Amino acid sequence: MGNLRIRSRHQPYEIAVLAAAPVCGVLMMTLEVRPTSVQTAMPVPIQVAWELGLIAVGVGGLLGIVWPGRLSTGLGIELASVLVLGTITGMYAVAVVAMSGRQSIVATSFVVAVTIGSLWRAAQIAVDLRRLAQACELVSYEQLQAGVT
């Protein structure tokens, strides 16, 4: 069996975005301040779901990164979080473009970068989970109990 390579779970940009997401969600909910594009383009229930999504994504993603248990569980939690993050940031990018058009090209570019980065990280995690599953198939139960890999 060759070397099993799992991409680092401690990526500074991902951690920074995941840490900022719940802060933004909590601030929007407690201060009742939302971007104009969100207020105009999204119905109120969707706005609330978007804010709750930001909180859940941040907390869940950070939890997945520092998960003390099985690697596959931590990666699965992180995968779910970055997929949802990619979805809700993409949703926000659409709202910004719909409301501001060409004037929003700079802001939209940054938000779309987060979307692309999140989906890219999700693809990396999916590959890592597949590699982990393949490695587990190659190791017998008796070898795992004995600690031989």
FITIZA-593552 format. One record per atom (N, C-alpha, C): residue number from 1; residue in one letter; atom name; x, y, z. Coordinates in pm, 1 decimal. Layout:
! residues N
(atom NUM 'A' 'CA' (X Y Z))
...
! end
This chain:
! residues 149
(atom 1 'M' 'N' (85.2 -117.2 0.0))
(atom 1 'M' 'CA' (0.0 0.0 0.0))
(atom 1 'M' 'C' (89.8 123.6 0.0))
(atom 2 'G' 'N' (60.1 220.5 -83.6))
(atom 2 'G' 'CA' (137.2 345.2 -91.1))
(atom 2 'G' 'C' (101.7 438.4 23.0))
(atom 3 'N' 'N' (157.0 556.2 16.1))
(atom 3 'N' 'CA' (129.2 656.6 119.3))
(atom 3 'N' 'C' (-10.1 715.1 100.1))
(atom 4 'L' 'N' (-78.6 733.4 209.6))
(atom 4 'L' 'CA' (-210.1 796.5 208.2))
(atom 4 'L' 'C' (-189.9 944.3 235.9))
(atom 5 'R' 'N' (-226.9 1027.5 140.2))
(atom 5 'R' 'CA' (-206.0 1171.5 154.3))
(atom 5 'R' 'C' (-340.1 1241.0 170.6))
(atom 6 'I' 'N' (-362.2 1297.8 288.5))
(atom 6 'I' 'CA' (-482.1 1376.8 316.5))
(atom 6 'I' 'C' (-438.9 1522.4 319.6))
(atom 7 'R' 'N' (-506.4 1605.6 242.2))
(atom 7 'R' 'CA' (-470.5 1747.6 239.6))
(atom 7 'R' 'C' (-490.8 1809.0 376.7))
(atom 8 'S' 'N' (-410.2 1903.9 408.8))
(atom 8 'S' 'CA' (-414.7 1968.3 540.2))
(atom 8 'S' 'C' (-554.4 2017.8 571.9))
(atom 9 'R' 'N' (-596.2 1995.9 695.5))
(atom 9 'R' 'CA' (-725.7 2044.8 741.0))
(atom 9 'R' 'C' (-709.6 2181.0 806.4))
(atom 10 'H' 'N' (-590.4 2232.7 807.4))
(atom 10 'H' 'CA' (-563.9 2361.0 872.7))
(atom 10 'H' 'C' (-519.9 2462.8 768.5))
(atom 11 'Q' 'N' (-612.3 2501.6 682.5))
(atom 11 'Q' 'CA' (-584.3 2597.0 576.8))
(atom 11 'Q' 'C' (-627.7 2735.3 624.9))
(atom 12 'P' 'N' (-531.5 2828.8 634.9))
(atom 12 'P' 'CA' (-561.2 2958.6 697.8))
(atom 12 'P' 'C' (-675.0 3036.7 632.3))
(atom 13 'Y' 'N' (-685.2 3036.5 501.0))
(atom 13 'Y' 'CA' (-792.8 3112.9 436.2))
(atom 13 'Y' 'C' (-928.6 3051.5 466.6))
(atom 14 'E' 'N' (-935.2 2921.0 463.2))
(atom 14 'E' 'CA' (-1060.2 2853.2 494.6))
(atom 14 'E' 'C' (-1100.6 2880.6 639.5))
(atom 15 'I' 'N' (-1004.7 2872.0 729.8))
(atom 15 'I' 'CA' (-1033.5 2896.6 871.0))
(atom 15 'I' 'C' (-1079.5 3040.8 892.0))
(atom 16 'A' 'N' (-1015.8 3135.4 825.3))
(atom 16 'A' 'CA' (-1054.5 3276.2 838.7))
(atom 16 'A' 'C' (-1197.3 3299.1 790.7))
(atom 17 'V' 'N' (-1233.2 3240.8 677.3))
(atom 17 'V' 'CA' (-1368.8 3258.1 624.2))
(atom 17 'V' 'C' (-1470.2 3189.0 715.6))
(atom 18 'L' 'N' (-1436.3 3068.8 761.4))
(atom 18 'L' 'CA' (-1527.6 2997.2 850.2))
(atom 18 'L' 'C' (-1544.2 3068.8 984.7))
(atom 19 'A' 'N' (-1439.3 3134.4 1031.5))
(atom 19 'A' 'CA' (-1449.9 3210.1 1156.5))
(atom 19 'A' 'C' (-1531.5 3338.0 1137.3))
(atom 20 'A' 'N' (-1521.6 3399.7 1021.3))
(atom 20 'A' 'CA' (-1594.8 3524.3 994.4))
(atom 20 'A' 'C' (-1743.6 3498.5 969.2))
(atom 21 'A' 'N' (-1777.5 3384.4 913.6))
(atom 21 'A' 'CA' (-1916.6 3356.7 876.4))
(atom 21 'A' 'C' (-2012.7 3365.2 994.2))
(atom 22 'P' 'N' (-1987.8 3298.0 1107.1))
(atom 22 'P' 'CA' (-2085.9 3310.0 1215.7))
(atom 22 'P' 'C' (-2090.1 3449.2 1277.7))
(atom 23 'V' 'N' (-1977.3 3518.4 1277.3))
(atom 23 'V' 'CA' (-1976.5 3655.8 1328.9))
(atom 23 'V' 'C' (-2070.4 3742.0 1244.7))
(atom 24 'C' 'N' (-2059.0 3730.0 1113.2))
(atom 24 'C' 'CA' (-2148.0 3806.3 1024.1))
(atom 24 'C' 'C' (-2294.1 3768.3 1044.9))
(atom 25 'G' 'N' (-2321.4 3639.0 1053.7))
(atom 25 'G' 'CA' (-2459.1 3594.0 1074.4))
(atom 25 'G' 'C' (-2518.3 3644.6 1204.4))
(atom 26 'V' 'N' (-2441.2 3636.4 1312.2))
(atom 26 'V' 'CA' (-2489.1 3683.3 1442.9))
(atom 26 'V' 'C' (-2509.9 3834.5 1441.4))
(atom 27 'L' 'N' (-2416.5 3908.2 1382.9))
(atom 27 'L' 'CA' (-2430.8 4053.9 1377.0))
(atom 27 'L' 'C' (-2554.1 4094.9 1296.7))
(atom 28 'M' 'N' (-2577.2 4028.8 1184.3))
(atom 28 'M' 'CA' (-2695.4 4063.6 1104.7))
(atom 28 'M' 'C' (-2823.8 4034.9 1180.6))
(atom 29 'M' 'N' (-2824.9 3923.7 1255.0))
(atom 29 'M' 'CA' (-2946.9 3889.0 1328.9))
(atom 29 'M' 'C' (-2968.0 3978.7 1450.4))
(atom 30 'T' 'N' (-2862.8 4005.4 1525.5))
(atom 30 'T' 'CA' (-2880.1 4083.6 1648.7))
(atom 30 'T' 'C' (-2897.4 4232.3 1621.9))
(atom 31 'L' 'N' (-2825.6 4284.0 1525.2))
(atom 31 'L' 'CA' (-2835.6 4426.1 1493.6))
(atom 31 'L' 'C' (-2946.6 4455.2 1393.1))
(atom 32 'E' 'N' (-3003.3 4349.3 1335.4))
(atom 32 'E' 'CA' (-3105.8 4360.6 1231.9))
(atom 32 'E' 'C' (-3060.4 4451.4 1118.7))
(atom 33 'V' 'N' (-2936.4 4429.3 1076.3))
(atom 33 'V' 'CA' (-2877.3 4504.6 965.6))
(atom 33 'V' 'C' (-2841.6 4403.8 856.9))
(atom 34 'R' 'N' (-2893.0 4428.6 738.4))
(atom 34 'R' 'CA' (-2865.6 4339.7 625.6))
(atom 34 'R' 'C' (-2823.2 4423.3 506.1))
(atom 35 'P' 'N' (-2739.5 4365.1 420.4))
(atom 35 'P' 'CA' (-2706.6 4437.7 297.7))
(atom 35 'P' 'C' (-2834.3 4468.2 219.1))
(atom 36 'T' 'N' (-2836.1 4582.1 155.1))
(atom 36 'T' 'CA' (-2953.4 4624.1 77.7))
(atom 36 'T' 'C' (-2988.2 4521.4 -29.0))
(atom 37 'S' 'N' (-2886.0 4464.8 -91.7))
(atom 37 'S' 'CA' (-2911.6 4365.8 -196.9))
(atom 37 'S' 'C' (-2984.6 4244.1 -140.1))
(atom 38 'V' 'N' (-2950.5 4204.5 -19.4))
(atom 38 'V' 'CA' (-3016.8 4090.0 43.3))
(atom 38 'V' 'C' (-3160.7 4126.3 78.5))
(atom 39 'Q' 'N' (-3182.3 4244.2 135.4))
(atom 39 'Q' 'CA' (-3317.1 4286.2 173.3))
(atom 39 'Q' 'C' (-3408.7 4295.9 52.4))
(atom 40 'T' 'N' (-3354.0 4341.5 -58.8))
(atom 40 'T' 'CA' (-3435.7 4361.5 -177.5))
(atom 40 'T' 'C' (-3455.9 4233.1 -256.8))
(atom 41 'A' 'N' (-3351.7 4151.7 -268.3))
(atom 41 'A' 'CA' (-3357.0 4034.5 -356.2))
(atom 41 'A' 'C' (-3410.9 3908.4 -289.3))
(atom 42 'M' 'N' (-3411.3 3903.8 -155.8))
(atom 42 'M' 'CA' (-3452.3 3781.5 -86.3))
(atom 42 'M' 'C' (-3572.4 3808.0 4.2))
(atom 43 'P' 'N' (-3669.3 3717.5 2.3))
(atom 43 'P' 'CA' (-3779.8 3728.6 98.6))
(atom 43 'P' 'C' (-3726.6 3710.0 241.7))
(atom 44 'V' 'N' (-3797.5 3760.5 339.6))
(atom 44 'V' 'CA' (-3751.9 3757.8 479.1))
(atom 44 'V' 'C' (-3718.2 3615.8 527.7))
(atom 45 'P' 'N' (-3799.4 3513.5 500.6))
(atom 45 'P' 'CA' (-3761.3 3379.7 548.7))
(atom 45 'P' 'C' (-3627.5 3330.7 489.1))
(atom 46 'I' 'N' (-3602.1 3368.2 365.4))
(atom 46 'I' 'CA' (-3474.9 3330.0 302.5))
(atom 46 'I' 'C' (-3360.0 3408.1 366.5))
(atom 47 'Q' 'N' (-3383.6 3533.7 400.9))
(atom 47 'Q' 'CA' (-3280.7 3613.3 468.5))
(atom 47 'Q' 'C' (-3243.7 3549.4 601.6))
(atom 48 'V' 'N' (-3343.3 3508.3 678.0))
(atom 48 'V' 'CA' (-3318.1 3445.4 808.0))
(atom 48 'V' 'C' (-3243.8 3313.2 788.5))
(atom 49 'A' 'N' (-3286.4 3234.8 690.7))
(atom 49 'A' 'CA' (-3217.9 3107.4 662.7))
(atom 49 'A' 'C' (-3073.0 3132.6 620.6))
(atom 50 'W' 'N' (-3050.0 3237.2 544.6))
(atom 50 'W' 'CA' (-2914.7 3273.2 500.1))
(atom 50 'W' 'C' (-2827.9 3308.6 620.4))
(atom 51 'E' 'N' (-2881.8 3387.9 711.3))
(atom 51 'E' 'CA' (-2807.3 3426.9 831.3))
(atom 51 'E' 'C' (-2778.9 3305.7 920.2))
(atom 52 'L' 'N' (-2879.7 3220.8 941.2))
(atom 52 'L' 'CA' (-2859.4 3099.0 1019.3))
(atom 52 'L' 'C' (-2759.4 3006.4 950.8))
(atom 53 'G' 'N' (-2763.4 3005.4 817.1))
(atom 53 'G' 'CA' (-2667.2 2925.8 740.8))
(atom 53 'G' 'C' (-2524.7 2971.9 763.8))
(atom 54 'L' 'N' (-2505.0 3102.6 767.0))
(atom 54 'L' 'CA' (-2370.8 3154.8 794.9))
(atom 54 'L' 'C' (-2320.8 3109.6 931.6))
(atom 55 'I' 'N' (-2408.7 3113.7 1029.3))
(atom 55 'I' 'CA' (-2370.2 3071.3 1164.1))
(atom 55 'I' 'C' (-2338.1 2921.8 1166.6))
(atom 56 'A' 'N' (-2426.5 2841.8 1109.2))
(atom 56 'A' 'CA' (-2407.7 2696.3 1109.0))
(atom 56 'A' 'C' (-2283.2 2655.1 1031.7))
(atom 57 'V' 'N' (-2260.6 2719.1 918.3))
(atom 57 'V' 'CA' (-2143.9 2687.4 835.3))
(atom 57 'V' 'C' (-2014.5 2715.1 911.4))
(atom 58 'G' 'N' (-2007.9 2830.5 973.2))
(atom 58 'G' 'CA' (-1885.6 2866.0 1045.3))
(atom 58 'G' 'C' (-1858.6 2773.5 1162.6))
(atom 59 'V' 'N' (-1959.5 2755.1 1244.8))
(atom 59 'V' 'CA' (-1942.1 2669.6 1362.5))
(atom 59 'V' 'C' (-1915.5 2525.0 1319.1))
(atom 60 'G' 'N' (-1994.0 2476.0 1225.9))
(atom 60 'G' 'CA' (-1975.9 2338.4 1179.2))
(atom 60 'G' 'C' (-1841.8 2315.8 1111.4))
(atom 61 'G' 'N' (-1802.8 2408.8 1026.3))
(atom 61 'G' 'CA' (-1675.1 2393.3 956.3))
(atom 61 'G' 'C' (-1556.5 2392.4 1050.9))
(atom 62 'L' 'N' (-1557.0 2483.9 1146.8))
(atom 62 'L' 'CA' (-1447.8 2487.8 1244.8))
(atom 62 'L' 'C' (-1449.2 2362.8 1331.8))
(atom 63 'L' 'N' (-1567.8 2315.7 1366.4))
(atom 63 'L' 'CA' (-1578.9 2192.6 1443.4))
(atom 63 'L' 'C' (-1521.9 2074.1 1364.7))
(atom 64 'G' 'N' (-1552.9 2068.5 1237.0))
(atom 64 'G' 'CA' (-1499.1 1960.8 1152.9))
(atom 64 'G' 'C' (-1347.8 1963.7 1143.1))
(atom 65 'I' 'N' (-1291.1 2082.6 1137.3))
(atom 65 'I' 'CA' (-1145.7 2095.6 1126.0))
(atom 65 'I' 'C' (-1075.7 2047.2 1252.9))
(atom 66 'V' 'N' (-1131.8 2076.8 1369.2))
(atom 66 'V' 'CA' (-1067.3 2038.8 1495.5))
(atom 66 'V' 'C' (-1126.0 1911.0 1555.6))
(atom 67 'W' 'N' (-1205.9 1839.3 1480.4))
(atom 67 'W' 'CA' (-1273.5 1719.3 1529.8))
(atom 67 'W' 'C' (-1171.7 1622.3 1590.1))
(atom 68 'P' 'N' (-1190.3 1584.4 1716.9))
(atom 68 'P' 'CA' (-1091.2 1498.9 1783.1))
(atom 68 'P' 'C' (-1108.9 1349.3 1753.6))
(atom 69 'G' 'N' (-1219.4 1312.6 1696.6))
(atom 69 'G' 'CA' (-1249.8 1171.7 1673.1))
(atom 69 'G' 'C' (-1196.3 1122.3 1540.1))
(atom 70 'R' 'N' (-1275.4 1042.2 1473.6))
(atom 70 'R' 'CA' (-1235.7 981.4 1347.3))
(atom 70 'R' 'C' (-1213.0 1087.5 1241.1))
(atom 71 'L' 'N' (-1108.2 1069.5 1165.3))
(atom 71 'L' 'CA' (-1074.1 1162.7 1057.3))
(atom 71 'L' 'C' (-1188.0 1174.1 957.7))
(atom 72 'S' 'N' (-1248.2 1062.1 922.1))
(atom 72 'S' 'CA' (-1355.5 1065.0 822.8))
(atom 72 'S' 'C' (-1475.4 1146.5 871.3))
(atom 73 'T' 'N' (-1504.8 1141.2 1000.3))
(atom 73 'T' 'CA' (-1616.2 1219.7 1054.9))
(atom 73 'T' 'C' (-1586.1 1368.3 1045.8))
(atom 74 'G' 'N' (-1465.9 1408.2 1087.0))
(atom 74 'G' 'CA' (-1425.9 1548.8 1078.3))
(atom 74 'G' 'C' (-1427.9 1599.6 936.0))
(atom 75 'L' 'N' (-1376.1 1517.6 843.7))
(atom 75 'L' 'CA' (-1377.0 1557.8 702.2))
(atom 75 'L' 'C' (-1518.8 1568.1 648.2))
(atom 76 'G' 'N' (-1607.0 1478.4 691.9))
(atom 76 'G' 'CA' (-1746.6 1483.7 647.4))
(atom 76 'G' 'C' (-1817.1 1609.0 695.3))
(atom 77 'I' 'N' (-1793.1 1646.9 819.8))
(atom 77 'I' 'CA' (-1852.6 1769.9 874.2))
(atom 77 'I' 'C' (-1798.3 1891.0 799.3))
(atom 78 'E' 'N' (-1667.6 1891.8 777.4))
(atom 78 'E' 'CA' (-1605.4 2002.5 703.7))
(atom 78 'E' 'C' (-1659.4 2009.0 560.5))
(atom 79 'L' 'N' (-1676.5 1893.4 496.5))
(atom 79 'L' 'CA' (-1729.9 1887.4 360.2))
(atom 79 'L' 'C' (-1869.6 1948.7 353.6))
(atom 80 'A' 'N' (-1955.4 1909.3 445.2))
(atom 80 'A' 'CA' (-2091.0 1964.7 446.1))
(atom 80 'A' 'C' (-2087.7 2115.8 464.0))
(atom 81 'S' 'N' (-2001.7 2162.7 552.6))
(atom 81 'S' 'CA' (-1994.5 2306.4 579.2))
(atom 81 'S' 'C' (-1946.2 2386.0 459.3))
(atom 82 'V' 'N' (-1840.3 2339.1 393.9))
(atom 82 'V' 'CA' (-1789.4 2417.1 280.7))
(atom 82 'V' 'C' (-1883.1 2409.3 160.2))
(atom 83 'L' 'N' (-1957.9 2299.9 147.3))
(atom 83 'L' 'CA' (-2058.5 2294.5 39.9))
(atom 83 'L' 'C' (-2169.1 2396.9 64.1))
(atom 84 'V' 'N' (-2216.5 2403.7 186.4))
(atom 84 'V' 'CA' (-2320.9 2502.3 218.7))
(atom 84 'V' 'C' (-2264.6 2644.0 207.6))
(atom 85 'L' 'N' (-2140.3 2664.1 252.4))
(atom 85 'L' 'CA' (-2077.9 2796.6 238.7))
(atom 85 'L' 'C' (-2070.4 2837.7 91.6))
(atom 86 'G' 'N' (-2029.8 2746.7 5.6))
(atom 86 'G' 'CA' (-2025.9 2776.9 -137.7))
(atom 86 'G' 'C' (-2163.3 2812.6 -192.1))
(atom 87 'T' 'N' (-2264.0 2744.5 -142.9))
(atom 87 'T' 'CA' (-2401.0 2771.4 -188.4))
(atom 87 'T' 'C' (-2450.0 2907.5 -141.3))
(atom 88 'I' 'N' (-2431.5 2938.1 -13.0))
(atom 88 'I' 'CA' (-2486.9 3064.7 36.7))
(atom 88 'I' 'C' (-2405.8 3185.0 -9.2))
(atom 89 'T' 'N' (-2276.4 3168.8 -32.7))
(atom 89 'T' 'CA' (-2201.6 3282.2 -87.8))
(atom 89 'T' 'C' (-2237.0 3302.8 -234.6))
(atom 90 'G' 'N' (-2262.4 3194.8 -304.9))
(atom 90 'G' 'CA' (-2310.0 3207.7 -443.1))
(atom 90 'G' 'C' (-2445.0 3276.0 -449.2))
(atom 91 'M' 'N' (-2529.5 3243.0 -354.0))
(atom 91 'M' 'CA' (-2660.7 3305.9 -344.7))
(atom 91 'M' 'C' (-2647.3 3456.2 -320.8))
(atom 92 'Y' 'N' (-2554.4 3492.7 -233.6))
(atom 92 'Y' 'CA' (-2531.5 3634.1 -205.9))
(atom 92 'Y' 'C' (-2476.5 3705.1 -329.5))
(atom 93 'A' 'N' (-2385.9 3640.7 -402.4))
(atom 93 'A' 'CA' (-2329.8 3700.8 -523.8))
(atom 93 'A' 'C' (-2439.7 3729.3 -625.7))
(atom 94 'V' 'N' (-2533.5 3637.0 -639.2))
(atom 94 'V' 'CA' (-2645.0 3657.3 -732.3))
(atom 94 'V' 'C' (-2729.0 3776.5 -686.8))
(atom 95 'A' 'N' (-2753.8 3786.7 -556.2))
(atom 95 'A' 'CA' (-2833.3 3899.6 -504.7))
(atom 95 'A' 'C' (-2763.6 4032.2 -530.9))
(atom 96 'V' 'N' (-2631.4 4035.7 -510.4))
(atom 96 'V' 'CA' (-2556.7 4160.1 -532.2))
(atom 96 'V' 'C' (-2561.6 4200.1 -679.5))
(atom 97 'V' 'N' (-2538.2 4104.8 -768.2))
(atom 97 'V' 'CA' (-2539.9 4135.3 -912.0))
(atom 97 'V' 'C' (-2679.8 4176.6 -956.9))
(atom 98 'A' 'N' (-2781.5 4108.4 -904.9))
(atom 98 'A' 'CA' (-2918.9 4140.1 -944.2))
(atom 98 'A' 'C' (-2956.5 4282.0 -904.5))
(atom 99 'M' 'N' (-2903.8 4328.3 -792.0))
(atom 99 'M' 'CA' (-2940.3 4460.8 -744.2))
(atom 99 'M' 'C' (-2850.2 4571.9 -797.6))
(atom 100 'S' 'N' (-2723.4 4544.3 -816.8))
(atom 100 'S' 'CA' (-2630.2 4652.3 -850.9))
(atom 100 'S' 'C' (-2566.3 4639.4 -987.7))
(atom 101 'G' 'N' (-2582.5 4528.0 -1052.0))
(atom 101 'G' 'CA' (-2529.3 4511.9 -1187.2))
(atom 101 'G' 'C' (-2378.8 4531.7 -1195.6))
(atom 102 'R' 'N' (-2337.3 4607.2 -1295.4))
(atom 102 'R' 'CA' (-2194.7 4628.3 -1320.9))
(atom 102 'R' 'C' (-2124.3 4703.6 -1208.2))
(atom 103 'Q' 'N' (-2196.2 4781.9 -1132.7))
(atom 103 'Q' 'CA' (-2134.8 4857.0 -1023.0))
(atom 103 'Q' 'C' (-2083.2 4763.9 -912.5))
(atom 104 'S' 'N' (-2131.8 4641.0 -911.2))
(atom 104 'S' 'CA' (-2094.3 4548.3 -804.7))
(atom 104 'S' 'C' (-1984.6 4450.9 -846.1))
(atom 105 'I' 'N' (-1920.3 4475.3 -959.2))
(atom 105 'I' 'CA' (-1826.0 4376.5 -1012.1))
(atom 105 'I' 'C' (-1710.8 4346.3 -915.8))
(atom 106 'V' 'N' (-1662.3 4445.5 -844.6))
(atom 106 'V' 'CA' (-1550.4 4422.7 -751.9))
(atom 106 'V' 'C' (-1597.5 4339.3 -632.4))
(atom 107 'A' 'N' (-1705.4 4381.4 -569.5))
(atom 107 'A' 'CA' (-1756.9 4307.3 -453.7))
(atom 107 'A' 'C' (-1797.2 4165.8 -493.2))
(atom 108 'T' 'N' (-1862.3 4154.2 -606.6))
(atom 108 'T' 'CA' (-1905.0 4022.2 -653.3))
(atom 108 'T' 'C' (-1785.1 3932.1 -679.4))
(atom 109 'S' 'N' (-1677.7 3988.6 -732.6))
(atom 109 'S' 'CA' (-1557.9 3909.1 -759.6))
(atom 109 'S' 'C' (-1503.9 3845.6 -631.6))
(atom 110 'F' 'N' (-1500.9 3922.1 -523.9))
(atom 110 'F' 'CA' (-1452.2 3867.0 -397.1))
(atom 110 'F' 'C' (-1545.9 3759.6 -343.3))
(atom 111 'V' 'N' (-1675.0 3784.2 -350.5))
(atom 111 'V' 'CA' (-1771.0 3686.6 -300.0))
(atom 111 'V' 'C' (-1766.8 3559.0 -384.3))
(atom 112 'V' 'N' (-1756.5 3573.8 -515.0))
(atom 112 'V' 'CA' (-1747.0 3456.5 -602.3))
(atom 112 'V' 'C' (-1617.3 3380.3 -576.2))
(atom 113 'A' 'N' (-1510.8 3449.8 -539.3))
(atom 113 'A' 'CA' (-1385.4 3382.4 -504.6))
(atom 113 'A' 'C' (-1405.7 3292.1 -382.7))
(atom 114 'V' 'N' (-1482.1 3338.5 -285.6))
(atom 114 'V' 'CA' (-1512.9 3255.3 -169.0))
(atom 114 'V' 'C' (-1595.8 3134.8 -212.3))
(atom 115 'T' 'N' (-1691.5 3156.7 -301.2))
(atom 115 'T' 'CA' (-1773.7 3047.7 -352.6))
(atom 115 'T' 'C' (-1686.9 2943.2 -421.0))
(atom 116 'I' 'N' (-1601.4 2986.6 -511.1))
(atom 116 'I' 'CA' (-1514.6 2894.2 -584.7))
(atom 116 'I' 'C' (-1418.1 2823.2 -489.5))
(atom 117 'G' 'N' (-1359.2 2897.8 -397.2))
(atom 117 'G' 'CA' (-1268.3 2837.0 -300.3))
(atom 117 'G' 'C' (-1337.8 2732.1 -214.5))
(atom 118 'S' 'N' (-1460.7 2759.2 -175.8))
(atom 118 'S' 'CA' (-1536.5 2663.6 -94.7))
(atom 118 'S' 'C' (-1565.8 2536.4 -173.5))
(atom 119 'L' 'N' (-1608.5 2552.1 -295.7))
(atom 119 'L' 'CA' (-1638.8 2434.7 -377.3))
(atom 119 'L' 'C' (-1512.1 2357.4 -412.4))
(atom 120 'W' 'N' (-1401.9 2427.7 -433.3))
(atom 120 'W' 'CA' (-1273.1 2364.2 -459.4))
(atom 120 'W' 'C' (-1231.5 2281.1 -338.1))
(atom 121 'R' 'N' (-1244.8 2341.0 -218.5))
(atom 121 'R' 'CA' (-1209.6 2268.5 -96.2))
(atom 121 'R' 'C' (-1300.3 2148.0 -78.6))
(atom 122 'A' 'N' (-1427.4 2160.9 -113.2))
(atom 122 'A' 'CA' (-1520.1 2047.8 -104.3))
(atom 122 'A' 'C' (-1474.6 1933.4 -195.4))
(atom 123 'A' 'N' (-1429.0 1968.2 -314.9))
(atom 123 'A' 'CA' (-1378.6 1864.5 -407.1))
(atom 123 'A' 'C' (-1254.6 1797.1 -348.8))
(atom 124 'Q' 'N' (-1165.5 1874.6 -287.4))
(atom 124 'Q' 'CA' (-1046.2 1816.2 -224.4))
(atom 124 'Q' 'C' (-1085.9 1719.3 -113.0))
(atom 125 'I' 'N' (-1180.8 1759.2 -31.5))
(atom 125 'I' 'CA' (-1224.3 1674.0 78.7))
(atom 125 'I' 'C' (-1288.6 1546.1 24.8))
(atom 126 'A' 'N' (-1368.5 1558.2 -80.2))
(atom 126 'A' 'CA' (-1431.2 1440.0 -139.1))
(atom 126 'A' 'C' (-1325.8 1341.3 -188.5))
(atom 127 'V' 'N' (-1221.1 1391.7 -251.6))
(atom 127 'V' 'CA' (-1111.9 1305.6 -297.2))
(atom 127 'V' 'C' (-1042.5 1241.3 -177.4))
(atom 128 'D' 'N' (-1018.3 1320.3 -72.6))
(atom 128 'D' 'CA' (-953.7 1267.1 48.3))
(atom 128 'D' 'C' (-1038.4 1157.5 113.0))
(atom 129 'L' 'N' (-1168.2 1178.0 119.5))
(atom 129 'L' 'CA' (-1255.9 1076.5 177.3))
(atom 129 'L' 'C' (-1255.2 949.3 93.8))
(atom 130 'R' 'N' (-1249.7 965.9 -37.1))
(atom 130 'R' 'CA' (-1242.7 848.0 -125.2))
(atom 130 'R' 'C' (-1111.7 772.8 -102.7))
(atom 131 'R' 'N' (-1000.6 845.4 -93.9))
(atom 131 'R' 'CA' (-871.0 782.2 -66.8))
(atom 131 'R' 'C' (-871.7 710.5 67.4))
(atom 132 'L' 'N' (-931.3 772.6 166.4))
(atom 132 'L' 'CA' (-938.5 713.5 299.2))
(atom 132 'L' 'C' (-1020.1 584.4 295.6))
(atom 133 'A' 'N' (-1130.9 586.3 224.1))
(atom 133 'A' 'CA' (-1214.2 466.8 211.2))
(atom 133 'A' 'C' (-1138.0 355.3 139.2))
(atom 134 'Q' 'N' (-1065.2 390.6 34.0))
(atom 134 'Q' 'CA' (-986.0 290.6 -38.4))
(atom 134 'Q' 'C' (-876.8 232.0 50.4))
(atom 135 'A' 'N' (-813.7 316.2 129.9))
(atom 135 'A' 'CA' (-708.5 268.6 220.3))
(atom 135 'A' 'C' (-767.1 174.6 325.2))
(atom 136 'C' 'N' (-885.3 205.0 374.3))
(atom 136 'C' 'CA' (-948.7 120.0 474.7))
(atom 136 'C' 'C' (-986.0 -16.1 416.6))
(atom 137 'E' 'N' (-1019.4 -20.6 288.2))
(atom 137 'E' 'CA' (-1051.3 -147.7 224.1))
(atom 137 'E' 'C' (-928.8 -237.7 215.2))
(atom 138 'L' 'N' (-810.8 -179.7 207.7))
(atom 138 'L' 'CA' (-687.6 -256.3 192.3))
(atom 138 'L' 'C' (-634.7 -310.2 325.0))
(atom 139 'V' 'N' (-680.8 -255.3 433.7))
(atom 139 'V' 'CA' (-632.7 -295.9 565.2))
(atom 139 'V' 'C' (-738.4 -384.6 629.4))
(atom 140 'S' 'N' (-698.6 -503.4 673.0))
(atom 140 'S' 'CA' (-794.5 -595.3 733.1))
(atom 140 'S' 'C' (-828.0 -552.0 875.5))
(atom 141 'Y' 'N' (-937.7 -603.1 924.7))
(atom 141 'Y' 'CA' (-982.2 -570.8 1059.8))
(atom 141 'Y' 'C' (-878.1 -615.8 1163.9))
(atom 142 'E' 'N' (-819.2 -732.5 1140.1))
(atom 142 'E' 'CA' (-718.5 -784.1 1233.2))
(atom 142 'E' 'C' (-595.9 -692.0 1237.8))
(atom 143 'Q' 'N' (-555.9 -637.9 1122.5))
(atom 143 'Q' 'CA' (-442.0 -546.0 1119.2))
(atom 143 'Q' 'C' (-474.0 -416.8 1193.7))
(atom 144 'L' 'N' (-595.6 -368.7 1180.5))
(atom 144 'L' 'CA' (-634.3 -248.0 1251.7))
(atom 144 'L' 'C' (-634.1 -271.2 1402.8))
(atom 145 'Q' 'N' (-681.4 -388.9 1447.0))
(atom 145 'Q' 'CA' (-683.1 -420.0 1590.3))
(atom 145 'Q' 'C' (-541.5 -431.6 1644.1))
(atom 146 'A' 'N' (-449.8 -486.3 1563.6))
(atom 146 'A' 'CA' (-312.4 -504.6 1607.2))
(atom 146 'A' 'C' (-230.9 -375.2 1592.6))
(atom 147 'G' 'N' (-284.3 -279.1 1522.4))
(atom 147 'G' 'CA' (-211.9 -152.5 1501.5))
(atom 147 'G' 'C' (-111.8 -160.4 1389.6))
(atom 148 'V' 'N' (-122.3 -260.4 1303.7))
(atom 148 'V' 'CA' (-29.0 -276.5 1191.3))
(atom 148 'V' 'C' (-92.9 -217.6 1067.8))
(atom 149 'T' 'N' (-23.5 -123.0 1006.8))
(atom 149 'T' 'CA' (-74.4 -65.6 880.7))
(atom 149 'T' 'C' (30.7 -68.8 774.3))
! end
